[in-house]
Amino acid sequence: MTSDIRQNLGSGIREVNPAAGSTGRTGTRGRRAFRVVFAIFAAVHALLVLAQPFTAGWSLEFGGGALDWHGNTANAIVTLAFLQIIPGVLARWPGGAPVAAPITAVLIFLAEVVQLQLGYHGGFALHLPLGVAVVGGAVVFAVLSIRWARPRP
């Protein structure tokens, strides 16, 4: 046997040549697809998070219905943050993104759950600074996830 490695994938034996750039079960495009889906989730999440300061301002200015928008957007953000964990894990395994991808996705979700509870229960002294941190973190995370999704040389 030369530098080729034989892998039994259940449906037959397939030749894998690491020197030729073959990656075995998940090809380069398949691995990148996981990172791209994750980047899309992170970007949409960041856009929703960026809308929150505006809905907060509208709720202070107009009250009532605008406050409902702020709360409903917050619920959507937390739901998306929870769902974002799945592509985060897949972006890492088998996608090859840094281990920071799923860990940061979980941390952002937890921060947003705390943020949501502070908002609903009147903890505004912590709600506002945590909101600033969440906005900054979500934007940086989206930029990093897009960077991780780029093709690798």
C-alpha positions in Angstrom: 0.0 0.0 0.0 1.5 3.4 -1.0 0.5 6.7 0.6 -3.2 5.8 -0.1 -5.3 4.9 2.9 -8.2 2.5 2.5 -11.4 3.4 4.4 -14.4 1.2 4.6 -17.5 3.4 4.6 -20.1 0.7 4.8 -21.0 1.0 1.1 -17.6 -0.2 -0.2 -14.0 0.7 0.0 -12.9 4.1 -1.1 -9.3 5.3 -1.8 -8.3 8.4 0.1 -5.1 10.1 -0.9 -4.1 12.8 1.6 -1.4 14.1 -0.7 -4.0 14.8 -3.4 -6.1 16.9 -1.1 -8.9 14.4 -0.5 -10.5 14.7 2.9 -12.3 11.4 3.1 -16.0 11.4 4.1 -16.7 15.1 4.0 -15.1 16.9 1.1 -13.8 20.4 1.3 -17.1 21.9 -0.1 -19.2 19.9 2.4 -17.1 21.1 5.3 -17.3 24.7 4.1 -21.1 24.4 3.7 -21.4 23.9 7.5 -19.4 27.0 8.1 -21.5 29.0 5.6 -24.8 28.0 7.1 -23.4 29.0 10.5 -22.3 32.4 9.2 -25.8 33.0 7.8 -27.3 32.2 11.2 -24.9 34.5 12.9 -25.4 37.4 10.4 -29.2 37.2 10.7 -28.9 37.0 14.5 -26.6 40.1 14.5 -29.1 42.0 12.3 -31.9 41.3 14.7 -29.8 42.2 17.7 -28.8 45.5 16.0 -32.6 46.3 15.6 -33.1 46.0 19.4 -31.7 49.5 20.4 -34.0 51.1 17.8 -37.1 49.2 19.1 -36.0 50.2 22.7 -35.9 53.8 21.7 -39.2 53.6 20.0 -40.7 52.1 23.1 -39.4 55.0 25.2 -40.8 57.5 22.7 -44.1 55.9 21.8 -44.7 53.3 24.5 -47.4 50.5 24.2 -47.1 48.8 20.8 -43.4 49.7 20.4 -42.6 47.9 23.6 -44.4 44.9 22.3 -42.1 45.0 19.2 -39.1 45.2 21.5 -40.2 42.1 23.5 -41.2 40.1 20.4 -37.9 40.9 18.7 -36.1 39.8 21.9 -38.1 36.5 21.9 -37.1 35.9 18.2 -33.4 36.7 19.0 -33.3 34.2 21.9 -34.9 31.6 19.8 -32.5 32.2 16.9 -29.6 32.1 19.4 -30.7 28.8 20.6 -31.0 27.4 17.1 -27.7 28.9 16.2 -26.0 26.4 18.5 -26.7 23.5 16.2 -25.0 25.1 13.1 -22.2 26.2 15.5 -21.5 22.6 16.5 -21.7 21.5 12.9 -19.4 24.3 11.8 -16.8 22.9 14.2 -17.5 19.2 13.8 -17.2 18.3 10.8 -16.9 21.8 9.4 -13.5 22.6 10.8 -14.3 26.0 12.3 -12.5 26.9 15.6 -13.8 25.4 18.8 -14.8 29.0 19.7 -17.7 28.7 17.3 -20.0 26.5 19.3 -18.7 27.7 22.7 -19.4 31.4 21.8 -22.8 30.4 20.4 -23.7 28.9 23.7 -22.4 31.9 25.7 -24.3 34.4 23.5 -27.5 32.3 24.0 -27.0 32.4 27.8 -26.3 36.1 27.9 -29.5 36.7 25.8 -31.6 34.6 28.2 -30.3 36.7 31.1 -30.9 39.8 29.0 -34.5 38.8 28.2 -35.3 38.0 31.9 -33.8 41.3 33.0 -35.9 43.2 30.5 -39.2 41.4 31.4 -38.6 41.7 35.1 -37.5 45.3 35.3 -33.8 44.9 36.0 -32.9 47.9 33.8 -29.7 48.8 35.6 -28.2 45.6 34.2 -30.4 45.3 31.1 -28.9 48.3 29.4 -25.2 47.5 29.8 -25.7 43.8 29.1 -27.6 44.9 26.0 -24.6 46.9 24.8 -22.4 43.9 25.4 -24.7 41.6 23.6 -24.9 43.9 20.5 -21.2 44.2 20.4 -20.6 40.5 20.9 -23.2 39.5 18.3 -21.7 41.8 15.7 -18.1 40.6 16.4 -19.3 37.0 16.4 -21.0 37.5 13.0 -17.9 39.0 11.5 -15.8 36.1 12.8 -18.2 33.5 11.6 -18.2 35.1 8.1 -14.4 35.0 8.2 -14.4 31.3 9.2 -16.8 30.6 6.3 -14.4 31.9 3.7 -12.6 29.3 1.5 -9.3 28.2 2.9 -6.2 28.1 0.7 
